[in-house]
Amino acid sequence: MKEKEVNLGTFKYFLECYFNVSANYDELKKNVRDFKDNENIESYRKLKEELKYILELGDWGAIQEFIKKYGMRRMNEDKIKWLIKTILNTLDY
């Protein structure tokens, strides 16, 4: 997945700036709304695209490492799916 990390730049940015280790899981929807309110439409579009790509890829081990590296969180496959689906649903709301 190393070469694909470039394609996940907006998700990386979201993890580092909006849902970093200091944020609680119960703040996720608020953090997504903050992202949506503060970032431009292109960033919003890219984040959705990247998250859909992650779901399609299904390489949960690589995504676990990505989230661990940039979000400083250990998440299992179910938690990652929940995270991605929650972000996508909140972006669409």
C-alpha positions as CSV (number, residue, x, y, z in Angstrom):
1,M,0.0,0.0,0.0
2,K,3.0,2.3,0.3
3,E,2.5,3.7,-3.2
4,K,-1.2,4.2,-2.5
5,E,-0.6,6.4,0.5
6,V,-0.2,9.3,-1.9
7,N,-3.8,8.7,-3.0
8,L,-4.9,8.9,0.7
9,G,-3.6,12.3,1.4
10,T,-6.9,13.8,2.4
11,F,-7.7,10.9,4.7
12,K,-4.2,11.3,6.2
13,Y,-4.9,15.1,6.7
14,F,-8.3,14.2,8.3
15,L,-6.6,11.8,10.8
16,E,-3.8,14.2,11.7
17,C,-5.9,17.4,11.9
18,Y,-9.5,16.5,12.7
19,F,-9.5,13.1,14.3
20,N,-6.1,12.9,15.9
21,V,-5.3,10.9,19.0
22,S,-6.6,13.7,21.3
23,A,-10.2,13.3,19.8
24,N,-12.6,10.9,21.3
25,Y,-14.7,8.5,19.2
26,D,-17.9,10.2,20.4
27,E,-16.6,13.4,18.8
28,L,-16.2,11.8,15.3
29,K,-19.4,13.2,13.8
30,K,-18.6,16.7,15.1
31,N,-15.1,16.5,13.7
32,V,-16.4,15.4,10.3
33,R,-18.9,18.3,10.3
34,D,-16.0,20.7,11.2
35,F,-14.0,19.3,8.3
36,K,-17.0,19.7,6.0
37,D,-17.5,23.3,7.2
38,N,-13.9,24.4,7.1
39,E,-12.4,22.7,4.1
40,N,-13.1,23.4,0.4
41,I,-15.4,21.3,-1.7
42,E,-12.4,19.6,-3.4
43,S,-11.1,18.3,-0.1
44,Y,-14.6,17.1,0.8
45,R,-14.8,15.3,-2.6
46,K,-11.3,13.8,-2.2
47,L,-12.0,12.5,1.3
48,K,-15.2,10.7,0.1
49,E,-13.3,9.2,-2.9
50,E,-10.5,8.0,-0.7
51,L,-12.8,6.4,1.8
52,K,-14.8,4.6,-0.9
53,Y,-11.5,3.4,-2.3
54,I,-10.5,2.0,1.1
55,L,-13.8,0.1,1.4
56,E,-13.3,-1.3,-2.1
57,L,-9.7,-2.2,-1.6
58,G,-10.4,-4.2,1.6
59,D,-6.8,-4.3,2.6
60,W,-7.5,-4.0,6.3
61,G,-4.0,-4.8,7.5
62,A,-2.6,-1.9,5.4
63,I,-5.3,0.5,6.5
64,Q,-4.6,-0.5,10.2
65,E,-1.0,0.5,9.7
66,F,-2.0,3.7,7.9
67,I,-4.3,4.7,10.7
68,K,-1.8,3.7,13.4
69,K,0.9,5.8,11.6
70,Y,-1.1,8.9,10.9
71,G,-4.0,8.7,13.5
72,M,-2.0,7.1,16.3
73,R,-4.9,4.6,16.8
74,R,-5.0,0.8,16.9
75,M,-8.2,-0.3,15.2
76,N,-9.5,-3.7,14.2
77,E,-11.3,-4.3,10.9
78,D,-14.8,-3.8,12.3
79,K,-13.7,-0.5,13.9
80,I,-12.1,0.7,10.7
81,K,-15.3,-0.1,8.7
82,W,-17.4,1.7,11.4
83,L,-15.0,4.7,11.2
84,I,-15.2,5.0,7.4
85,K,-18.9,4.4,7.2
86,T,-19.5,7.0,9.9
87,I,-17.4,9.6,8.1
88,L,-19.1,8.9,4.8
89,N,-22.6,9.1,6.3
90,T,-21.8,12.3,8.1
91,L,-20.3,13.9,5.0
92,D,-23.5,13.1,3.1
93,Y,-25.8,14.4,5.8
